[in-house]
Amino acid sequence: MANLIKINDEYKTWLADLKKRIRSSQIKAALRTNDAMIELYWSIGADIVERQAEAKWGSGVIPRLSEDLKKEFPNVSGFSVTNLKYMKQFYLFYVNTVPISQQVVDQLENVATSVISQQVVGQLVLVDESAGIRPQACIMIPWGHNIRIFTSAKSLEEAMFYMQQTIAGNWGRAELAKQIKENLYLKRGKAPNNFELLLPEPQSDLAAEITKDPYNFDFTGLTGTYIETELEDALTNNVTQFLIELGKGFAYVGRQIKLKVGRKTFKLDLLFYHTVLHCYIVVDLKTGDFDPKDVGQVGLYISAVNHQLKTETDNSTIGLLICKSKDNTVARYALESSSQPIGVSEYEIANAVPEEYKSSLPTIEEIEGELDASGSLFVNNLVSKNSSDKR
């Protein structure tokens, strides 16, 4: 507490006010409910900032405040120095970020309408308070999730996105951390597609929203060169991880689905049904570069599914072409010529050893040769030493 040298009556008055507010909210019971806890943390963070506490009372004010609150409420957790600093950061993040555009709010509400209950829609808007601007959705997710979001997000739009996805997907903290690490905000809805041209609203917006670019297939464990059937095997052998990567709403139907068209029988790589869009999704995998002719092939599969599997209650089938790499301009031009709704994405698999370093690494044979040589050298040296000692 050496740094705290400016404690005065004003601090004591503020501390007494905080204690009164905490007691009046029946802290022991209230902090068991997430919304009451988040509201309290927000107000404490706002107090620390608005009172310019550290400038007024010294850099040790937060440690002193932590000590005073823990002494007053010994059975209540959450008043550590670290957590008080998070409360301050929580408030500052939403006060200092650029206000979210109405268009983004509308998009979030449209997605929420289809993904989660109407009650949640009202919670995704911003709340104007005397203490700042805060998304109401903050109170709907745990404090640990909030910390992960406001310490990682670069904008209010990004924070709102991860809050909405957390609510819609019922994400745990580990899943939220994984999606933030993999930059879902930047990947989601970025795949080139023709959905806006061929699908009615809001299905076109939702169809774009469910795509990612790129997909992360690290969980397959594939390395080096492999063929499409091996990629299919790896994905379906890890179907739970595959569905998580695809996102909420995907239901696995099967692989190599046979569809007879005229005299020919075609096999679909993978077929899914989307429970939010209420439609089949044809997934075609390519382990090489995107080729415009692939769009025509996927279009044929979509037509076949529409004729043979789709019912009157299903929406139009969508195609998703996932390839190793693509030129976005070529993909967009190819999609403009298609009469079927298709998205084109890439996938990535992190290699255990980057390709550029592989040529500089020794082979197994070279390593074994060096070990043999080292072993022989060691034995020879040992024999020589023993001979010298005997002399």
Protein Blocks (a to p, Z undefined) as FASTA:
>chain_A
ZZmmkbcfklmmmmmmmmmmmmmnommlmmmpmklmmmmmmmmmmmmmmnommmmnojkl
mmmmmmmmmmmmmmbghiafklmmmmmmmmmmmmmpccddfklmmmmmmmmmmmmcfklm
mmmpccddfkbccdfklmmpcfklmmmmmmmpgbfklmmmmmmmmmmnopafklmmmmmm
nommmmgopaccfklmmpccfklmmmmmmpccdddfklnopghjddfklmmmmmmmmmmm
mmmmnoghiacfbghiacdehjbccddfbdcddfklopaddddddfbdcdfklmmmmmmm
mmmmmmmmocfkbccdddddddfbdcfklmmmmmmmpcbdcdddddddddfbafklmmmp
ccfklmmmmmmmmmmmmmmmmmmmmmmmmZZ
